[in-house]
Amino acid sequence: MTSLSISSVIFPSKSNLTKSSSSSSSFHGVRLAHLCLTRCPSVSSSRASYSSSSTSVVMMAKREEELKEIRTKSTEELNEEIVDLKGELFMLRLQRSARNEFKSSEFRRMRKRIARMLTVKREREMEEGINKRLSRKLDRKWKKSIVPRPPPSLKKLQEEEAAAEAKESSA
């Protein structure tokens, strides 16, 4: 169960805005807290015990873990995985247009993973001293050099179909 608690909100006047910003804010904010009724039976209804939201912490840890994993890869491996993920994204778009079943959350997840990889790739270019203009020129060359190939999910599907046909022909 989640409770919503709104603390005092005071909107500053223009004269208060010009004062130094070193003092504490008069906005105390909105707190979302999970009520812990089974573990904390002594909690009164007017005062809820606030626990830190563990879900956002877990998501941040996953993101940090994913970034560490991405940074350990070489630039060539990153390029290969970017091509694979873009192929997977294309396959998802085809499934959506054909009205097949698919996970809509995969779109966002793949786009964000691609963006993280491209960010790491650009960070490495900046460390090497490659400016933005040269980076775009190199990127265009890289895109032209990509050899079209089926994404991993399609390869896996084709392998499964070939295995099924081999089973049928042997039986």
Salt bridges, closest charged atoms under 4 A:
GLU66 OE2 - ARG113 NH1 2.46
GLU66 OE1 - ARG116 NH1 2.95
GLU69 OE2 - LYS73 NZ 3.98
GLU69 OE2 - ARG113 NH2 3.35
GLU80 OE1 - ARG149 NH2 2.97
GLU81 OE1 - LYS73 NZ 2.14
GLU81 OE2 - ARG113 NH2 2.84
ASP84 OD1 - ARG149 NH2 2.90
GLU106 OE1 - ARG109 NH2 2.63
GLU123 OE1 - ARG71 NH2 3.04
GLU125 OE1 - ARG122 NH1 3.40
ASP139 OD1 - LYS121 NZ 3.68
ASP139 OD2 - LYS143 NZ 3.80
